[in-house]
Amino acid sequence: MLLDQLSILVAIGFSGASLGITLFVMWAAGRSETHLLIWSIGLAFIVAGVVVFGSVVEQYSAGFLLTSFMLLIAGFGLLYAGCAKFCTGRTDWILATTFVAVSLVLTSSAFALGYSGIGTIIGNIAIGTLLVLNGHHYWLARAESPLLMTTNAAFCVVTAASFIACGYALADQGQIILTSRPSNWAEEVNSIMAIAGLTGIGALSLTLNQMRIANGHKSDAMKDALTGLLNRRALFDGRTGIAPPGTAVVMMDLDYFKTINDRFGHDSGDRILMAFADVIHANIRSNDLAARMGGEEFCIIMPDSSPKTSAAVADRIRSQIEATIVQTENGPVRATVSAGIAVRSPEPETLQSLLGRADTALYEAKASGRNRVQISGFSLAA
């Protein structure tokens, strides 16, 4: 080997410690992403296990070797728990603690009976299995970022294979009792893979975490904080050209909303807006876009639609809002809504132009008595 075993262990220790400190600092900055804290604690256990294993390199001790494996198994178990939290949003503590506990019992029992080689085999297989479970989570979550998640899964599996190979090499050589530290081709490969694997998994996990934070900020910037619908900026983001044929724009506005605010209070007005948004969301298709334009005004963009279908959706929303009673501290509140619709004609037309025509139709609906849908010269009244 180009480097001796102790030098490689020092490199693994420094790499793991640096990564663990980085993860802990990132968690401390926000205190919300618990997977970062779990990962940092797991790496602390792994670094401690590597340090203890380093003493075995200098002078073999079955007790230190067992201690090393117990720390490493616990550390990789925490890495798995953090990975489950990161990929699924749920920390699988039951599986993690059960697997770690069983592995520790089996490993320590083998050492206690004097079969340190068998204990070492079990420890390596346990660590490899935990890494495979990590890779499985990254693989299942690859839709979020196909390249990075798949690469992370590959790092986990390859690193896992190097640990399992260590167990295989001992079993193949019949070393059920060790009188010196494990030393074979698999240990040499594992030493290199431990550096490359942990560094790669850590770097990619940090990158994925930062990407998720950035995407979350972008998503928040595109949403209305009160209703959860898109905001005006998001609605028109990248949609400045000619609207596709069959595009319908529905502009909707709560009637006498200022009166509701003045009479029942702004908190009651917010409840009405949230109820309105819920009704809209429940009545549109997955490919439709709904946004709060500001105040009490909302907009729906419906691709592949027609005057008849868009009017039917708008009137269904109108009738459901009319039938909705919102309970507030100042008593029950009911509201009505007016809507204006514009559908792209055969002639090319921009989304902004459609919005203008729908807005004009909305004002016509309000001028005609409110609580109605106005489209192309006719109206659907309450």
Number of C-alpha atoms within 10 A of each C-alpha: 7 6 9 9 18 18 12 18 21 15 16 24 22 14 18 26 19 15 21 25 16 15 22 20 15 17 19 14 9 9 12 11 17 18 26 27 22 25 26 28 21 26 30 21 25 28 25 20 24 22 17 19 25 22 15 20 17 11 11 17 17 22 13 17 24 24 17 24 27 22 23 27 29 25 26 25 31 28 25 28 26 29 26 22 20 21 19 14 12 13 20 15 16 10 13 21 15 12 17 22 16 12 23 22 13 17 26 23 15 21 21 14 10 15 18 24 24 24 30 28 23 21 27 25 23 28 25 26 21 24 25 22 22 27 27 20 21 28 19 15 17 18 11 14 14 14 11 18 24 19 19 27 25 19 24 25 21 20 28 27 23 24 26 22 21 26 26 16 18 22 15 9 9 11 18 16 17 19 11 13 16 21 13 12 11 19 19 18 17 21 20 19 21 21 19 16 22 19 18 17 22 20 14 17 20 17 13 18 16 12 14 14 13 12 12 12 11 12 12 14 14 19 19 18 12 12 18 17 23 23 22 18 15 19 20 14 9 8 12 10 12 14 19 16 17 16 22 29 30 29 31 29 25 24 18 13 19 15 11 18 15 11 13 17 15 13 13 22 23 16 17 26 22 16 17 25 21 15 17 24 19 11 14 18 12 9 10 15 18 26 27 27 20 11 12 19 18 24 27 24 25 23 20 15 18 18 17 10 13 25 23 14 16 26 22 15 25 26 15 16 24 15 12 17 15 16 13 15 9 11 10 12 17 13 21 22 27 30 33 29 30 29 29 24 14 9 7 11 17 16 22 16 15 22 22 16 21 26 22 17 26 26 18 22 25 20 10 15 12 22 24 24 29 30 24 13 7 11 18 15 15 14
